[in-house]
């Protein structure tokens, strides 16, 4: 009898182990521009997603089921983006999609996901009107928050009021963040002296630099605010400084890339930009993330987008846990219930009816080639999202 009892226990344990191992995975599609101008922010974001998924699986998965990532590099190509979203939903049967750190690509991918009834979470695309236009959820703050933070810092902390704004008219994010910055600057008592315009494919900014230098030499501007993407921010600041412009340069989270210093070199010194969090934050949550990222990828997190990718995956897992299912139609109900979620990039809550979390903004300055935190700002004023197209 004793042997039979032991055998029965062994069979039961084996069955439980087998059931756990055989549990159907929760499939999550990840679309990122790992090739092209956004690779320096999308790649760290993907790594953050991978790290979070690994941690979740080691802890037993979600609802006892492992996370299985289906990753596609859409190569900064609109056709590839459309094809990837359709393939992941129709063929791979993903329960949700995580993707992109730039508004343009979310604007292409997320509406397709919405048509299929599959939730889409963006780690780092910051246009605050993304939810109303595409249905996507943001793990990051909106452009109005980061623009207002730099305007507040420039005027209230540095006493700089007269600004020039450089807008990349080919990039939705740049157009939006610059519009919000102009509004916030005026709110804080500053003045937009003039705006200048360029496009993502430009490599020569000499005419714009010459114009900025003329305004500087005439004492008409105190600083320039640049709406640049990761691939060209270093080129822009180098040409600005090489052209004899010495006034402060401010930017947005597109500057949060190693390319700023790698390409800009000494010209990047003193550049100030807004981003999602400080990787130098002594918070144990941040420091553990850095250590775990280093262990998995062999290098420290490249920028805040790594943390945003991590948080996006954890938010999705939490939402599934809340509703008790990975049914795509139920997951948004779980996301809407998330309050005071302690992410690496900050505390995340979705207020009633909002898919953009309220989060503070890190103001970073380049010092000796390193990104150093100046301060953390919860902006006193937020421009109306509808200001931007």
N, C-alpha and C positions, 0 to 999 in steps of 0.2 A: 504493500500500500504506500509505504513511504517513497519508494522509487516512482510509483505512478504519480504521486502528488508532485514530486520534484519535476517529473517529465511534463506534467500539466503546466506547472509554473514556467518551465523553459519554453514550452510551446506558446504560452500566452505572451511572454516577454518577446519572443521572436516575432510574433504577430504584430505586437505594438511597434517594434523597431522597423519591421518591414513596411507597416502602414505609414509610419513617419517618413521613411525614405521614399516611399512610392507616392507621397502626397503630390497632387497635381500642382505644378508651380504657378505662381502669380506672374504673368508675363507683363513686363513694362517696356514699352518702346522708348528709345532714346534717339532723338535726331539732333545732330550738331554739325556745325561747319568746321570740321577738323582739318580741312584743307582750305586755304584762302585767307582773306583779310581778317576773319574773326577767330582764326585758329588759336591765337594766344590767350583768348578768354574762354572759348568753347571747350578746348581740350582740358584745362583745369576743372571746368564745371563737370565734364564727363567723369574725370577722375574722382571728383567728390561724390558723384552718383554711385560709382563703382565701390568706393570705400564704404558708403552708407549701406549699400546692398549686402556687402560682405559681412558687415557687423550685424545686420538684421538676421542674416542666415545663420551666423554662428550662434546667435541667441535663440534660435528655434524658428525663425521665419515670422510671418504674419499669419495669424489664425492657424498656426501649425504648418504653414506652407512656405516653401522657399521662394524668394524673389529670383526671377530669371530675366536678365536684361537682354533686350534685342537692340543692338546699337547699329546705327547707320550714319556714315559720314556723307552728308549731302553736298559737300564740296562748294558751298556758296553758289549753288546753282538752283534756279527756281524749278526747273523741270525735275531735277533729282529730288528736291524737297517734296513736291507733289507726289511723285512716284513712291517715295519712301513711306510717307504717311499712309497712303492707300494700301501698300503692301503690308505694312506692320499691322494695320487694322484687319484687312480682309484675310491675309494669309497666316500671319503670326498670331492673330486673335489676342492682341494685347488689351489689357484692361484699362490702361492709361498711357499717356505720352508725356515725356519730359523733354523739353527742347529749347535750345538757343539762348544766347545772351544778347541778342540784338532784335529790335522791334520789327524790322523788315521781314525777317524770316518767320517770326511768330505770326505776323499778319498773313503770311502765305499758308503756313502749316495748320494753325489752330482752327480757322474756319472749316477746313476739311474735316478735322477731328470732330468739330461740333455737329457737322452734318451727319456723321456716323453715330453721334451720341457718346463719344469717348472723351473723357476729361483730359485737358492739356495743362500742364504746369510749366511755366518758364522760370528758370533759376535767376536770369539776369536781364531780361528785356524789360525796360523801365518805363515805357510810355504808359501813363496812368489810364489811358482810354482803351488799352488792349482788351480788358474784359468786356466792355460794351460792344466792341467791334468784332471780337473773335470768340468770346466765351472763355478765354484762358484765365488761369489763376496765376498771380505773381507770388514768388517767394521773396521778392526784393521790394524796396521802396519805389515810388514813382519818380519820374523826372522832375516833377514840380518840387518834390522834397529836396533832391540833391541840388537843384538850381538855387532854391531859396537859401539853402545852407551856405553856399559859397557867396551869394549876394550879402547875406547877413554878416558873414565873416569879413568880407572886403570892406563894407561900410562901417560896421560897429566896432570891429576889432582893429582894423588897419586904417580907418579914416579915408579910404579910397572911394570916390564917388563918380568919377567920370570914366566910363568904360567904352571900349570898342568891342564889338562882337563879331566873331568869325563863324559863319554858318555853312555847313556842308548841305547844300540844297538837294543832293541826291540821296540823303540818308534821313529817313523818317525821324529817327531818334535825335539827330543833331538839330533838325528844324524845331522839334518839340522842346528840347531842353534849353535851346537858346531863347525861344519865345517865353518860356517860364522864367528864365534868368532875367530877361529884360523887364518883365512884369515885377519880379521880386526886387530888382535893383531900384526901380521907381518907388516901390512901396517903402523901402528903407531910406528914401531921400536921395538916391543916386540918379544918374543920368546916362542914357545911352547916347553917346556922342555920334556914333555912326555904326552901321553894319556893313560887313563885307562878305562876299560869297565865293564858295569854291565847290568842287565836286570830288567825289571819292577817288577818281582815277588820276587826279592831278599829282604831279611830282615837283612842279616848279611854282613856288608861291612868291616869287620875287616882286611882282607888281603889288601884291597885297602888303608885303613887308615894307616896300618903299612908301606906300601910302600911310601905313601905321607909323613909320619913322617920322614922316613929315608932321603928322599930328602930334607925335611925342615932342619933337623939337620945337614946335610952336606952343608947347605947354597945354595942349587941349585935352589930352587923355592921361588917366592915371594908371590904367591897366588894360589888358586885353583878355577876353573870355573866349575860349576856342571850343567849338563843338566838333571834336575829332574822333575818329574810330581808332582802335588799337594799332592798326597797321600803318597809320600815317602821323600819329601824334608826335613821335620822335623826330620825324622828318620836318614837321612844321616848327617845333620849338628850336631845332637846330638852325633852320633858315631864318627864323625871327632873330635869334641872337647873332648869327653871322652877318645879318643885315644892319647891325648896330642898334637894334631896339633893346632897351634896358629896363623898361617898365615891367611890373609883375605880370606873369602869365598864369591864368586860372583855367582849369579844365574840369571835366566830369569823369564818370567812371570808365569811359573809354581810354583814359590815361592810365588806368590801373593794369598795366602790362609791363613785363620786363623789357619790351621793345622801347619804352620811353627812354630808358637809360642806355640800353644797348645801341640804339640808333642816335639818340640825342646827345649822348656823351656828356661833356661838361655843360652843354647848353641846357640840359635838363635840371641842373642845380637850381634850387629855389622855386621850381614850378610847384604850384599848389593845386590839388584837385580833390574832388569829392568821390568817395567810394563807400562801400557797404559796411565795412568793418575794418578794424586794425588787427593784423596778424601778430602784432606785438602786444596786444591786450593780455595782461597777466591772468585774466580769467582762466581757471583750470579747464573749462570746457574748450576754450580756444587752444590752449597749450597741448591738451590731449589730442585734439584734432591734428595739430601740426605734427606731433610725434607719430601718430598713426599713419598720417599721409606720407611722412618720410619713410616709415617702415615699409609701406606698400609700394611706393613709386620710386624710392631712392633719392628723392629730393624734397625739400620743403614745399609747401603750397606756393604756387607762383603768384597768386593774387587772391583777392576776395571772392572771385568767381568759383574757386574751388570749394569754398565754404558754402556758397549759394547752391551749388550742385548737390552737395551733401545734405543741406537742409531741405531742398526740394524733394529728394528721395525719402527723407524721414517724415516730411509732411504727408506725402502720399501714403506711406505705411500707417501713419497715425489715423488718417481718414478712413482707410480700409478697416482698421481695428475698431474705430468708433461705430461704423455701420455694420460690422460683422460680415462683410462680403466684399468681393472684388468686382461685383457687378458694376460696369461702367456708369450705369444710370444712377447708382446709389452713392458713388464715391463723392460727388460734389456736396451731398448732404453732410458727409463727414468733414470735408474741408471747411464748410460753413460753420461747423461747431468748434473749430480749433480756437482756443483762447490761451494766451500766455504760454505758448510753446517755446521752450528754451532751445533755440537753435545756436549754431556756432556764429551765425551772422547777426544774432540779436534775438530779442523776444518777438514772437510773431503771433498776432491775433487778427482775425478777420471780423470787423464790425458788421453788424446786420446789413445785408445788401451789398457789401463791398468784397471785392476779390483782390484788393491791393492792401497789404498789411501796413499798419503804421509802424515805422521803424526810425531810429535815429540815423544820422549820417556822419561818417568819419571824414574829417578834413585832414588830408595828408600833404606833407611837403617833402620834396626830394632834398636830402642832405647827405653829402659825401657818397652819392650814388645809391643811397638807401631810402626806402619809403618810411618816413617818420610821422607818427601821429601828432598833429597840432592840437586838435580837440575833437570831441564828439558833440554834435549839434542835433537837437530836436527843434527844427525851425519854428520860430514864433509865428511865421506867416506861411501859408501854403497857397500858391496861385491856383485859381480855378482850373481844373483839368481841361475844361472846354476852351481855354485860351488857345491851345495848340490844335492843329488840324489832326 
